[in-house]
Amino acid sequence: MTIMERIAEIAKETDNHYLREARLAGNKVMGYFCSYVPVELIHAAGFVPYRMRAVGSTGTDLADGYFAPLNCSYARHCFNKALKGDFGFLRGVVFMNGCDHTRRMYDNWRYTNIGPGFLHLLFVPHVMGNNAADGFGESINALKAAIEKHFSITVSDDKIRDSISLYNRMRRLLFSLDEKRKQKNPLISGSDMLRVVMAVTAVPVETACSLLEEVNAFVDSRQSAPAGDVRVIMLAGCMEEPDHLKLYEDSGGVVVSDAFCMGTRLYARSVDEHKNPGEALAEGYLCSRVSCPRMMDDFPRRVAAVADMAREYSADAVVVEKLKFCDMWGWEIERLRREAKKGAIPPVLAIEREYLGGASGQVKTRIQAFFEQIRNKQEIDDAIVRQDRTAYYVRK
């Protein structure tokens, strides 16, 4: 079994053998929602941080009794798995106020008393800046105090610094892999990159670093690259379906960069290893990263980041995906469309879908039509360039 096959196996499982081995060795696992949760603190407290996911979910029949039909399908699928006992291996879960849907999931989780015993809601500011970072630092300290009290432990600053160093190493390895997507012929596809991120956020960080070293070496040794003639940047919140990205790749696209919660938002940053740990975590997680639409008054910086990615990765198009009933991403799409019309970013395709993909046939038809428009535009642009060159030589 190749390293990429092992990665694919881990990515599609709720539990995996690395977690089982860790538990047999006496380690505890703590789940967390969202890339704004400082995993270094969880790790320093002696837990294996586990990014919550709803992979393998087959329905929401149990969760539908607690959520309205207009609630996000990701939240309903996650809670349905919790009600079924699929997360029984967790000793705690850290939620955050990402949106109203996930906020209500925390309330329902507490109301049903399904366990685990430790449930904590981390409050993350909706704005950027120094004052917000100070407030976020207080929230991080509150999480630290809650963990220490519930589990009767002490989390020292030195332990947090060691954890920061480990996770910075993991992020550097992920970023090194991401850099290989800048090439004319990217060495790793978008679907494989998503599988890698999903895998390394579901195993101990030490294991994650070892796996990433293997993946980087394997990708460097490849003799062929993913095929495709339309280079795409993908923007989305929850994206946990590598096979969904295959729709783009099978239609002649190459996902060369992304801004997923399980993507660049997770690893395109670092945390200062020399500052006070609480301050460093607050700044690293809140300020030194591209924000998501939950953050107010930061759209200009987000669109500038998309424009920068388009230049760095030579992107031809931007695809924005939103889950149904997500108002934050709905408004983000409209603003990005306006920027595309002004020429600030490449042309934009917007896709609305359910968590598990929905009508893939309809989606694929839209993708193919959009890619054809991009190819036609490229042909026209090339023809204009050829005409300009001809006119130039005629004048000479």
DAJOMO-V139581 format. One record per backbone hydrogen bond with DSSP energy under -0.5 kcal/mol. NH is the residue of the N-H (numbers start at 1). CO is the residue of the C=O. If there is no record, write none. Layout:
# DAJOMO-V139581
nh,co
NH,CO
NH,CO
This chain:
# DAJOMO-V139581
nh,co
6,2
7,3
8,4
9,5
10,6
11,7
12,8
13,10
20,16
21,17
22,18
23,19
24,20
25,21
26,23
27,22
28,46
30,48
31,92
32,50
33,94
37,34
39,37
41,38
42,38
43,39
44,40
45,41
46,43
47,42
48,28
49,47
50,30
51,201
52,32
57,54
64,60
65,62
66,63
67,63
71,68
76,72
77,73
78,74
79,75
80,76
81,77
82,78
83,79
84,80
85,81
85,82
86,81
88,85
90,87
91,29
92,29
93,118
94,31
95,93
95,120
97,122
98,96
103,99
104,100
105,101
106,102
107,103
108,104
109,105
110,106
111,107
112,108
113,109
114,109
118,91
119,117
120,93
122,95
122,120
124,122
133,129
134,130
135,131
136,132
137,133
138,134
139,135
140,136
141,137
142,138
143,139
144,140
145,141
146,142
147,143
148,144
149,145
150,146
151,147
152,148
153,148
156,154
160,156
161,157
162,158
163,159
164,160
165,161
166,162
167,163
168,164
169,165
170,166
171,167
172,168
173,169
174,170
175,171
176,172
177,173
178,174
179,175
180,176
180,177
181,178
182,179
186,184
187,180
193,189
194,190
195,191
196,192
197,193
198,194
199,195
200,196
201,197
202,199
203,200
208,204
209,205
210,206
211,207
212,208
213,209
214,210
215,211
216,212
217,213
218,214
219,215
220,216
221,217
222,219
226,186
229,252
230,252
231,229
232,230
232,254
233,317
234,257
235,319
236,259
239,237
242,240
244,241
245,241
246,242
247,243
247,244
248,244
248,245
249,245
250,246
251,247
252,249
253,248
254,230
256,232
256,254
257,232
259,234
261,237
263,260
265,260
266,263
267,263
268,264
269,267
280,276
281,277
282,278
283,279
284,280
285,281
286,282
287,283
288,283
289,287
291,289
295,292
296,126
298,295
302,298
303,299
304,300
305,301
306,302
307,303
308,304
309,305
310,306
311,307
312,308
313,309
314,311
315,310
316,231
317,231
318,347
319,233
320,349
321,235
321,319
322,351
324,353
326,323
327,325
330,326
331,327
332,328
333,329
334,330
335,331
336,332
337,333
338,334
339,335
340,336
341,337
342,338
343,340
344,339
345,339
347,316
349,318
351,320
353,322
357,354
358,356
360,358
363,359
364,360
365,361
366,362
367,363
368,364
369,365
370,366
371,367
372,368
373,369
374,370
375,371
376,372
377,373
378,374
379,375
380,376
381,377
382,378
383,379
384,380
385,381
386,382
387,383
388,384
389,385
390,386
391,387
392,388
393,389
394,390
395,391
396,392
